[in-house]
Amino acid sequence: MSFPRCALLWARLPARRRAGHRAAICSALRAHIGPFSGSLGRVPAVASASSSASGGSKAPNTSLFVPLTVKPQGPSADGDVGAELTRPLDKNEVKKILDKFYKRKEIQKLGADYGLDARLFHQAFISFRNYIVQSHSLDVDIHIILNDICFSAAHVDDLFPFFLRHAKQIFPMLECKDDLRKISDLRIPPNWYPEARAIQRKIIFHSGPTNSGKTYHAIQKYLSAGSGVYCGPLKLLAHEIFEKSNAAGIPCDLVTGEERVTVEPDGKQAAHVACTVEMCNVTTPYEVAVIDEIQMIKDPARGWAWTRALLGLCAKEVHLCGESAAIDLVTELMYTTGEEVEVRNYKRLTPISVLDHPLESLDNLRPGDCIVCFSKNDIYSVSRQIEIRGLESAVIYGSLPPGTKLAQAKKFNDPDDPCKILVATDAIGMGLNLSIRRIIFYSLIKPSINEKGEKELEPITTSQALQIAGRAGRFSSRFKEGEVTAMNREDLSLLKEILSRPVDPVRSAGLHPTAEQIEMFAYHLPDTTLSNLIDIFVDFSQVDGQYFVCNMDDFKFSAELIQHIPLSLRVRYVFCTAPINKKQPFVCSSLLQFARQYSRNEPLTFAWLRRYIKWPLFPPKNIKDLMDLEAVHDVLDLYLWLSYRFIDMFPDASLIRDLQKELDGIIQEGVHNITKLIKVSETHKLLNLESFSAESRSRLSGTLKSQARKVRITKTVGVKDAEPPSNSPNTGKKSLASRLVQQGLLTADMLKQLEKEWLTQQVEHGKERTESEAYSKGTRRKKKEPDSD
């Protein structure tokens, strides 16, 4: 029986007789709207769970399910067939029916069996109600059911099949949860690399601290092999091996995200290649592979690249270089591939000692000193104070171009150069050969971003401290013994404690969804945004105990940035994997502009890019100018990165590279004169350096950390002195001080000490302001400004 015929017969029946003929119409409705559990009669109180519910799997995080929009039906060209067959619906009556349907506990329970938790059920109902009420005409089947409910010829529960159909329209993942779980199953990753599993690899782990010669021995094997690949964490390290190989007469290519260099005249690939770890080829066979800094397999964002290289490189010998903390994990991972791990341990080649006295003042600096800071503001402040003392310093921090870093390192290393002091961030931890006598930690507090994207201030880890401290007294430098200390006494005791701790073992390796997996996800959820696809993929994913899914916040940031631009999924995925600094507005807007040009099929030529960055650019006059130039350098990096993925749309890579080299020279000139830039920036209030001295700030930070640790220890042994009395006037107040006291992080004595230090600083700055105002009062009228403190 056809559906129109069935509906016509149904409409001709008197309302009181329709209930008896429900079975006849039911089969036609099933054929029309698909199968559903139960009948058009009352929904049973207990229904069987949906077949899509995955047994034994964790329940999905439904807060990630973004409902799609189902627009109400407008006027139909054929008219309102349902109304013609029955009667027009009373919208007020329909609203009452829908509200009754929503409040039914049996319906809510049945919805839960089909994957609709309370949140999804509510959202689906709101959408369903709006669809019913706002549509000019409804489908015949639902119109008839609503009409019958109005006449008490059907039960309100008969709406459930239509409600479920609508819910699956706005939440398509409900229909395909099992398929999504299979696609996002990241268990047994060794099976992803059949070429590597087809051979029996020999795994050698070179374990040791910084400056122990572990990487040197691995590179010697690489150079003596007939073919090899070096995988490093930084472009600088890949460049270093590239140059070292070719200098030794062994042709070696260079492959990084932004650069490809082939040394053979005919363009043929050399037998050796030095690359960044993300760029290694896991299908090309090699005799020897070297994976540097293997402990970075735990990195929350990049760890997947080390996992891929470890499991996938197709080499007879795979040499791993890194901390001993990664040995156990690597051994476990290789056990799953049937490969044994040979461990070779190395000791530091030169002695290093932690001094018993802090630096305390920049007046005590000596040639070969390196002051390590963890913020640009501290870099600028320390550089300025060193310049005031008549000394010259080199500066290295993470956002500087590689060429500028090398130039600053060369300046510092040159014994004939007057520059004898280095001010740097932890960027010196790897990738640069520096002749450092003494490492001085200006602070031990490093800003970091937690899993929620919130900024946190935490002491550096033992691994980070060892990596940085190990730069002092390197075997190849002119200083054969290294020294480590801190800026202030309180930090020095904490530094000794950090360095004496064992390094936390590496417990898991990172994984990352591939473009193919995301495409398969998108096939099932075609109307879902890429950012939301990633969220759902990570939530549905299943991993073995030794693995974790890497943080994809940067990927999602880019996905949301270019979501409105019409691009194919594969192209969109590539744009989102482009490495950008999301703290740089110009870089972010450039990614957006590049994607927009691509979507219009307009090639990004050399001439276009020159106009876009407003070339020619000039040496910076202040710190802001320098930061702007660094951002432009990042934009050129982004162009080069994309040029190797979309050659036709980014055709002028060689010209852009020449332009970037010229820009690098301009930045080098600015960094060479950085103290002048800082001075100008302070004069024009473009740089907000703290009013009190850097030494006082560092000392205060160290005091807080040191004393906070003492309080924690006191609480551990059960001493209650740190707790405020219950009748204290601060009790019950919501001030920061009272909260810290209640949490045991501050004591009354500590508060008094902090108050004393603060008042002393206030008095000193008050005197300075008074003297300054007295001096300027007679020369010009000065507008009264609020206290900067």
C-alpha positions in Angstrom: 0.0 0.0 0.0 1.5 3.4 -1.0 1.9 6.1 1.6 -0.5 8.6 -0.1 -3.2 6.0 -0.4 -2.6 4.9 3.2 -2.8 8.5 4.4 -6.0 9.1 2.4 -7.7 6.1 4.0 -6.6 7.2 7.4 -8.0 10.6 6.9 -11.4 9.3 5.8 -11.8 7.2 9.0 -13.7 8.7 11.9 -11.3 9.6 14.7 -12.8 7.0 17.1 -12.2 4.2 14.6 -8.6 5.1 13.6 -7.1 3.5 16.7 -8.4 0.1 15.5 -6.7 0.4 12.1 -3.3 1.6 13.4 -1.5 -1.6 12.4 -2.4 -1.1 8.7 -1.0 2.4 8.6 2.0 1.5 10.7 3.8 -0.5 7.9 3.3 2.3 5.4 4.8 4.8 7.9 7.8 2.5 8.5 8.4 2.4 4.8 8.2 6.1 4.6 10.2 7.3 7.6 12.3 4.3 8.3 12.3 1.7 11.1 11.8 2.7 14.7 11.4 0.8 17.9 7.9 0.3 19.3 4.7 1.0 17.4 2.7 4.1 16.9 0.9 3.2 20.1 2.1 4.0 23.5 5.9 3.9 23.8 6.8 1.2 26.3 8.3 2.4 29.6 11.5 0.4 29.0 12.9 0.2 25.5 15.9 -1.6 24.1 19.0 0.5 23.8 20.0 1.9 20.4 22.2 -0.3 18.3 24.7 2.6 18.1 25.4 2.4 21.8 28.9 1.0 22.0 29.3 -1.6 24.7 32.3 -1.0 27.0 33.2 2.3 25.5 33.2 5.6 27.4 30.2 7.8 27.1 30.8 10.6 24.7 31.1 14.2 25.9 27.9 15.5 24.5 28.8 19.1 25.3 30.9 18.9 22.1 27.9 18.0 19.9 26.9 21.2 18.2 23.3 21.1 16.9 22.8 21.7 13.2 20.0 24.0 12.1 16.9 22.5 10.6 14.8 25.2 9.1 11.0 25.1 9.4 9.2 24.2 6.2 7.8 27.2 4.2 4.7 27.2 2.1 4.6 24.1 -0.1 3.8 24.4 -3.9 1.4 21.5 -3.4 -0.3 23.1 -0.5 -0.8 21.7 3.0 -1.7 18.1 2.2 -2.0 17.1 5.8 -4.5 19.9 6.5 -6.5 18.9 3.4 -6.6 15.3 4.5 -7.6 16.1 8.1 -7.9 19.7 9.3 -5.6 22.6 10.0 -3.7 22.2 13.3 -4.4 24.5 16.3 -0.9 25.8 17.2 -1.8 26.4 20.8 -3.1 22.9 21.1 0.0 21.5 19.5 2.2 23.4 22.0 0.3 21.8 24.9 0.8 18.4 23.3 4.6 19.0 22.8 5.0 20.2 26.4 3.2 17.1 27.6 5.5 15.0 25.4 8.6 16.7 26.8 7.6 16.1 30.5 7.0 12.4 30.0 9.6 10.4 32.0 9.2 7.4 29.8 10.1 9.5 26.7 13.2 11.0 28.4 14.4 7.5 29.4 13.8 6.2 25.9 15.7 9.1 24.5 18.6 8.3 26.8 18.6 4.7 25.4 19.2 6.3 21.9 22.1 8.5 23.1 20.1 11.6 24.0 21.2 12.6 27.5 19.4 15.4 29.3 21.3 18.1 27.5 20.9 16.7 24.0 17.2 15.8 24.7 16.5 19.4 25.7 18.2 20.9 22.7 16.6 18.4 20.4 13.2 19.1 21.8 13.6 22.9 21.5 14.5 22.5 17.9 11.7 20.0 17.3 9.1 22.3 18.9 10.3 25.3 16.9 10.2 23.2 13.7 6.6 22.0 14.4 5.3 25.4 15.5 7.0 27.6 12.9 6.5 25.4 9.8 3.8 26.6 7.4 3.0 23.0 6.5 4.2 19.7 8.0 4.9 16.4 6.4 1.7 14.4 6.1 2.7 11.7 8.6 3.4 13.9 11.5 0.4 16.2 10.7 -1.9 13.1 10.9 -0.3 12.0 14.2 -0.7 15.4 15.8 -4.3 15.7 14.6 -5.1 12.2 16.1 -3.5 13.2 19.4 -5.7 16.3 19.5 -8.8 14.0 19.1 -7.4 11.5 21.6 -7.2 8.9 18.9 -3.4 8.6 19.4 -1.1 8.8 22.4 1.4 11.6 22.8 4.2 9.0 22.9 3.5 8.3 19.2 5.5 11.5 18.5 8.7 9.8 19.6 9.7 8.3 16.2 9.4 11.7 14.6 11.2 13.4 17.4 14.0 10.9 17.1 14.2 11.4 13.4 14.5 15.2 14.0 17.1 14.6 16.7 19.3 12.6 14.3 19.0 15.4 11.8 20.4 18.0 14.2 22.8 15.6 15.9 24.0 13.3 13.0 26.6 11.7 15.2 23.8 9.8 17.0 23.3 7.8 13.8 26.9 6.8 13.3 28.5 6.6 16.7 29.9 3.1 16.0 31.5 4.2 12.8 33.0 7.2 14.4 34.5 5.1 17.2 36.1 2.8 14.6 37.6 5.7 12.7 39.0 7.4 15.8 40.4 4.1 17.2 44.1 5.0 17.8 45.0 1.7 19.4 48.0 -0.3 18.2 49.7 2.5 16.3 52.7 0.3 15.2 50.3 -1.3 12.7 50.1 2.0 10.9 53.6 1.6 9.5 53.7 -1.7 7.5 57.1 -0.8 5.8 58.8 -0.6 9.2 57.1 -3.7 10.4 58.3 -5.6 7.4 61.9 -5.4 8.5 63.7 -6.2 11.8 65.2 -3.0 13.0 68.0 -2.6 15.6 67.2 0.1 18.2 70.1 1.8 20.0 69.3 4.3 22.8 72.1 6.7 23.5 71.3 7.9 27.0 73.1 10.7 28.9 72.9 14.3 30.1 73.7 17.4 28.0 77.3 17.5 26.8 77.9 13.8 27.2 78.7 13.0 23.6 75.6 10.8 23.0 74.5 12.7 19.9 78.1 12.8 18.6 78.3 8.9 18.6 75.0 8.6 16.9 75.9 11.1 14.2 79.2 9.2 13.6 77.1 6.1 12.7 74.9 8.2 10.5 77.9 9.6 8.6 79.5 6.2 8.1 76.4 4.6 6.7 75.6 4.3 3.1 72.3 6.2 3.6 70.8 7.9 6.6 68.2 10.3 8.0 68.7 12.7 10.9 65.5 13.9 12.7 65.9 16.9 14.9 63.6 19.1 17.0 64.7 22.4 15.5 65.6 23.9 12.1 68.9 25.0 13.6 69.9 21.4 14.5 68.9 20.1 11.0 71.0 22.9 9.4 73.9 22.0 11.6 73.9 18.3 10.6 73.3 19.3 7.0 76.4 21.5 7.0 78.5 19.0 8.9 77.7 16.2 6.5 78.4 18.2 3.4 81.6 19.6 5.0 82.7 15.9 5.6 82.2 15.2 1.9 79.0 13.3 2.4 76.2 14.7 0.2 73.2 15.5 2.4 69.9 17.2 1.6 68.0 19.5 4.0 64.2 19.2 4.5 62.3 21.5 7.0 58.8 22.8 6.9 59.9 26.0 5.1 63.0 24.8 3.2 64.1 22.1 0.8 67.8 22.0 -0.3 69.2 19.3 -2.6 72.9 19.2 -3.1 73.1 17.0 -6.2 73.5 19.0 -9.4 70.8 17.1 -11.2 68.3 17.6 -8.4 68.4 13.9 -7.4 67.9 13.1 -3.8 71.1 12.5 -1.8 71.4 9.3 0.2 71.6 11.3 3.4 69.0 13.8 4.6 68.8 16.1 7.6 65.3 17.1 8.5 63.0 18.4 11.3 61.3 15.4 12.9 57.9 16.4 11.5 59.2 16.1 8.0 60.8 12.7 8.1 59.7 10.2 5.4 58.5 6.9 6.9 58.4 5.0 3.6 62.0 5.6 2.3 64.4 2.9 3.4 67.7 4.0 5.1 70.6 2.2 6.7 70.7 4.4 9.7 68.2 6.8 11.3 68.9 9.2 14.1 66.1 10.6 16.3 67.4 13.4 18.5 65.8 14.5 21.8 63.6 11.4 22.0 62.2 12.5 25.4 60.2 15.1 23.5 57.9 12.2 22.6 55.9 13.4 25.6 55.5 16.9 24.3 51.8 17.9 24.6 51.7 19.5 21.2 54.6 17.9 19.1 55.0 14.5 20.7 53.2 12.8 17.8 56.1 13.6 15.5 58.6 11.6 17.7 56.1 8.7 18.0 55.7 8.6 14.2 59.4 8.6 13.6 60.1 6.0 16.3 57.5 3.6 15.1 57.6 4.4 11.4 61.1 5.0 10.2 62.2 2.3 7.8 65.9 1.9 8.8 68.0 -1.1 9.7 69.4 0.8 12.7 67.5 3.5 14.6 69.6 5.6 17.0 67.8 7.5 19.7 69.4 10.3 21.6 67.9 11.7 24.8 67.4 11.5 28.5 67.4 8.3 30.5 63.8 9.1 31.6 62.5 7.9 28.2 64.3 4.5 28.3 61.4 2.6 29.9 58.7 4.0 27.6 60.8 3.3 24.5 61.4 -0.2 25.6 57.7 -0.8 26.2 56.8 0.6 22.8 59.4 -1.5 21.0 58.2 -4.6 22.8 54.9 -4.1 21.0 56.8 -4.2 17.7 59.0 -7.2 18.6 62.2 -5.1 18.6 64.7 -5.0 21.4 66.4 -1.8 22.7 70.1 -1.6 23.3 71.0 1.1 25.8 74.3 2.9 25.8 74.9 5.2 28.7 77.1 8.3 28.6 78.5 10.6 31.3 79.1 14.3 31.0 82.4 15.1 29.4 83.2 18.2 31.5 82.5 18.9 35.1 79.7 21.2 36.2 79.1 22.6 39.7 76.3 24.5 41.4 77.8 27.4 43.2 77.1 28.1 46.9 76.7 31.8 46.3 74.2 33.7 44.1 75.1 36.5 41.7 73.0 39.0 43.8 74.0 42.0 41.6 74.7 42.5 37.9 77.9 44.2 39.1 79.3 40.7 39.7 79.1 39.6 36.1 82.1 38.0 34.5 83.0 37.3 30.9 81.3 34.1 29.7 78.2 34.6 31.9 74.7 33.8 30.5 71.7 35.2 32.3 68.6 33.0 31.6 65.2 34.8 31.8 61.8 33.4 31.1 60.1 36.5 29.7 60.9 39.2 27.1 60.3 41.9 29.6 63.1 40.5 31.8 65.3 40.2 28.7 64.8 43.9 28.0 65.3 44.9 31.6 68.5 43.0 32.2 70.0 44.1 28.9 69.3 47.7 29.8 70.9 47.4 33.2 74.0 45.7 31.8 74.3 48.5 29.2 74.1 51.1 32.1 77.1 49.3 33.7 79.2 49.9 30.5 79.0 46.2 29.4 77.9 44.8 26.1 75.6 41.8 25.8 74.2 39.5 23.2 70.5 38.6 23.2 68.8 35.4 22.2 65.1 34.6 22.6 62.7 32.2 20.9 60.9 34.5 18.4 64.2 35.7 16.8 64.9 34.4 13.3 67.4 31.5 13.2 69.9 33.7 11.3 69.7 36.4 14.1 70.2 33.7 16.8 73.3 32.4 15.0 74.7 35.9 14.6 74.2 36.7 18.3 75.7 33.3 19.2 78.7 34.0 17.0 79.1 37.5 18.5 79.1 36.0 22.1 81.5 33.2 21.2 84.1 35.4 19.4 87.0 36.0 21.9 87.9 39.2 20.0 84.4 40.7 20.3 83.8 43.1 23.3 80.5 41.3 23.9 81.2 38.9 26.8 77.7 38.5 28.4 74.7 36.7 27.0 71.1 37.4 28.0 68.8 34.6 26.8 65.6 32.6 27.3 65.5 28.9 27.5 65.8 29.0 23.7 69.5 28.3 24.3 68.6 24.8 25.7 69.2 23.2 22.4 70.3 24.1 18.8 73.1 26.5 19.5 76.8 26.0 20.3 77.7 28.5 22.9 80.8 29.1 24.9 79.3 29.7 28.4 81.3 29.7 31.6 78.4 30.2 34.0 74.6 29.9 33.8 72.7 32.4 36.0 69.0 31.8 36.5 67.4 35.2 36.7 64.2 33.5 37.9 63.0 30.0 38.3 59.4 30.8 37.5 58.3 30.1 33.9 54.9 31.0 32.4 53.1 28.1 30.9 49.7 27.3 29.4 47.7 24.5 31.0 45.3 22.1 29.4 42.4 24.6 29.7 44.5 27.3 27.9 45.0 29.3 31.1 48.3 30.9 31.9 50.2 29.5 34.8 53.4 30.5 36.7 55.3 27.4 37.8 58.9 26.6 38.8 60.8 25.0 36.0 61.1 21.2 35.9 64.2 19.2 36.7 64.5 18.3 33.0 64.3 21.9 31.9 66.8 23.0 34.6 69.3 20.3 33.6 68.9 21.1 29.9 69.7 24.8 30.5 72.4 24.3 33.1 74.1 21.8 30.9 75.0 24.6 28.4 77.8 25.8 30.7 81.3 24.5 30.2 80.6 22.4 27.1 83.3 20.1 25.8 83.8 22.1 22.5 83.9 25.5 24.2 86.9 27.4 25.7 85.5 26.9 29.2 86.2 23.3 30.3 84.3 23.6 33.6 80.7 24.8 33.9 79.1 26.7 36.8 75.5 27.3 37.7 73.9 29.7 40.1 70.9 31.9 40.6 70.4 35.7 40.8 69.3 35.7 44.4 69.9 33.5 47.5 66.4 32.2 47.9 66.2 31.0 44.3 69.6 29.3 44.7 68.3 27.0 47.4 65.3 26.1 45.2 67.6 25.6 42.2 69.7 23.1 44.1 66.6 21.3 45.2 65.3 21.1 41.6 68.6 19.9 40.2 68.9 17.2 42.8 65.6 15.7 42.0 65.4 12.7 39.7 63.9 13.5 36.3 60.3 12.4 36.1 60.0 9.3 33.8 58.4 9.7 30.4 55.1 7.8 30.7 53.3 8.2 27.4 53.8 9.1 23.7 51.8 11.5 21.7 49.5 10.7 18.8 47.7 12.9 16.2 44.8 12.3 13.8 45.7 12.2 10.2 44.1 14.1 7.3 42.6 10.8 6.1 40.9 10.1 9.5 39.5 13.6 9.6 38.1 13.2 6.1 36.4 9.9 7.0 34.9 11.7 10.1 33.7 14.5 7.9 32.0 12.0 5.5 29.7 11.0 8.4 29.4 14.6 9.7 29.4 16.7 6.5 27.9 19.8 8.1 30.2 19.9 11.1 32.9 22.5 11.4 36.5 21.3 11.3 37.1 22.6 14.8 34.1 20.7 16.1 35.2 17.6 14.1 38.5 17.7 16.0 36.8 18.0 19.3 34.5 15.0 18.6 37.4 13.0 17.2 39.5 13.5 20.3 36.5 12.7 22.5 35.7 9.5 20.6 39.3 8.4 20.3 40.6 5.3 22.1 44.3 4.9 22.9 46.5 2.3 24.5 47.9 3.1 28.0 51.3 4.2 26.6 49.8 6.9 24.4 47.9 10.1 24.5 46.2 12.4 21.9 48.2 15.6 21.5 46.8 19.0 22.3 45.2 20.4 19.2 44.3 23.9 20.4 46.5 25.6 17.8 44.9 23.6 15.1 41.5 24.5 16.3 42.4 28.1 16.6 43.4 28.2 12.9 40.3 26.2 11.9 38.0 28.7 13.6 39.9 31.5 12.1 39.3 30.4 8.5 36.0 28.6 9.0 34.0 31.0 6.9 36.3 30.7 3.9 35.2 28.2 1.3 37.9 25.6 1.1 37.9 21.8 0.5 38.4 19.8 3.7 41.9 18.6 2.7 43.1 22.1 1.9 41.5 23.5 5.1 43.4 20.8 7.1 46.7 21.8 5.5 46.2 25.5 6.3 45.3 24.5 9.9 48.5 22.5 10.4 50.6 25.5 9.3 52.8 26.6 12.3 51.8 30.1 13.4 52.2 32.1 16.5 48.6 32.9 17.5 49.9 35.6 19.8 50.9 37.6 16.7 47.8 39.4 15.3 49.6 40.1 12.0 50.6 36.5 11.5 47.0 35.3 12.2 45.5 37.9 9.8 48.1 36.8 7.2 46.9 33.2 7.4 43.4 34.4 6.9 44.4 36.5 3.9 46.4 33.7 2.4 43.4 31.3 2.7 41.1 33.9 1.2 43.4 34.4 -1.8 43.7 30.7 -2.2 39.9 30.3 -2.2 39.6 32.9 -5.0 42.2 30.9 -7.0 44.4 34.0 -7.0 48.1 33.1 -6.8 50.1 34.9 -4.1 53.0 36.3 -6.1 56.2 38.0 -5.0 54.8 41.4 -6.1 51.6 40.8 -4.1 53.4 39.8 -0.9 55.7 42.9 -1.2 52.7 45.1 -1.2 51.1 43.2 1.6 54.0 43.5 4.0 54.7 47.1 2.8 58.2 46.4 1.6 60.8 47.9 1.8 61.1 47.8 5.6 63.6 49.7 7.6 65.7 49.1 10.8 63.6 49.4 14.0 63.6 52.5 16.0 62.1 51.0 19.1 61.1 47.6 20.6 57.7 47.7 19.0 59.3 48.1 15.5 61.5 45.1 16.3 58.5 43.0 17.3 56.7 44.0 14.1 59.7 42.9 12.0 59.8 39.6 13.8 56.1 39.1 12.9 56.8 39.9 9.2 59.6 37.3 9.3 57.1 34.8 10.6 54.7 35.7 7.8 57.4 35.0 5.2 58.0 31.7 7.0 54.3 30.9 6.6 54.4 31.7 2.9 57.4 29.4 2.4 55.7 26.6 4.4 52.6 26.8 2.3 54.7 27.1 -0.9 55.8 23.4 -0.5 52.2 22.3 -0.1 50.6 24.5 -2.8 53.3 25.2 -5.3 50.9 26.7 -7.9 49.3 29.1 -5.6 52.5 30.2 -3.8 54.9 30.2 -6.8 57.7 32.6 -5.7 59.4 30.7 -2.9 63.0 31.5 -4.0 62.3 35.2 -4.3 60.6 35.2 -0.9 63.6 33.4 0.6 65.9 36.1 -0.6 63.6 38.7 0.8 63.6 36.9 4.1 67.4 36.9 4.2 67.4 40.6 3.7 64.8 41.0 6.5 66.9 38.8 8.8 69.8 41.3 8.3 67.5 44.2 9.3 66.5 42.4 12.4 70.1 41.6 13.3 70.9 45.3 13.1 68.0 46.0 15.5 69.0 43.3 18.0 72.6 44.5 17.8 71.3 47.9 19.0 68.7 46.5 21.3 69.6 48.5 24.3 69.2 51.7 22.3 65.7 50.5 21.2 64.8 49.7 24.8 66.0 53.2 25.9 63.8 54.9 23.2 60.9 52.7 24.1 61.1 53.6 27.7 61.4 57.3 26.9 58.2 57.2 24.7 56.5 54.8 27.2 56.2 52.1 24.5 57.8 49.5 26.9 56.2 48.8 30.3 59.1 47.7 32.4 58.4 47.4 36.1 59.3 50.4 38.2 61.1 48.6 40.9 64.5 47.0 40.2 64.8 43.6 38.6 66.8 42.3 41.5 64.1 43.2 44.0 61.4 41.5 41.8 63.5 38.4 41.5 64.3 38.4 45.2 60.6 38.8 46.1 59.7 35.9 43.7 62.3 33.7 45.2 61.3 34.5 48.8 57.7 33.6 48.1 58.6 30.3 46.4 61.1 29.4 49.1 58.8 30.2 52.0 55.8 28.6 50.3 57.7 25.4 50.1 58.6 25.6 53.8 54.9 26.0 54.7 54.0 23.0 52.6 56.6 20.9 54.4 55.4 22.2 57.8 51.8 21.2 56.9 53.0 17.8 55.9 54.5 17.0 59.3 51.3 18.2 61.0 52.3 21.6 62.4 49.3 23.9 62.6 51.2 27.2 63.2 50.7 28.2 59.6 46.9 28.4 60.0 45.3 31.6 61.1 43.3 31.6 64.3 39.6 31.3 63.9 39.0 34.6 65.5 41.4 36.4 63.2 40.0 39.6 61.7 41.0 38.3 58.3 38.9 35.1 58.7 35.9 35.1 56.4 37.2 37.8 54.2 37.8 37.1 50.5 41.0 39.0 50.1 43.9 37.3 48.3 46.0 37.4 51.5 43.4 35.6 53.6 42.9 33.0 50.9 46.6 32.3 50.8 46.8 32.1 54.5 43.8 29.7 54.6 45.5 27.5 52.0 48.7 27.4 54.0 50.8 29.2 51.4 51.4 32.3 53.6 51.9 32.8 57.3 51.5 35.9 59.5 55.3 36.4 59.6 55.5 36.1 55.8 52.7 38.7 55.4 54.6 41.1 57.8 57.8 40.6 55.8 56.1 41.3 52.5 54.4 44.3 53.9 57.8 45.6 55.1 59.4 45.1 51.8 56.6 46.8 50.0 56.5 49.8 52.3 60.3 50.2 51.9 59.9 50.2 48.1 57.0 52.7 48.3 59.2 55.1 50.4 62.1 54.8 47.9 59.9 55.4 44.9 58.1 58.2 46.7 61.4 60.0 47.3 62.3 59.5 43.6 59.0 61.0 42.5 59.3 63.9 45.0 62.7 64.8 43.7 61.6 64.5 40.1 58.6 66.7 40.6 60.6 69.3 42.5 63.0 69.5 39.7 60.4 69.8 37.0 58.1 72.2 38.9 60.2 75.3 38.2 60.7 74.5 34.5 57.2 73.6 33.3 53.7 73.0 34.6 53.2 69.3 35.0 49.8 67.7 34.7 49.0 65.6 37.8 49.1 61.9 37.0 47.8 59.0 39.1 50.4 57.0 41.1 52.0 54.6 38.7 52.5 52.1 41.6 
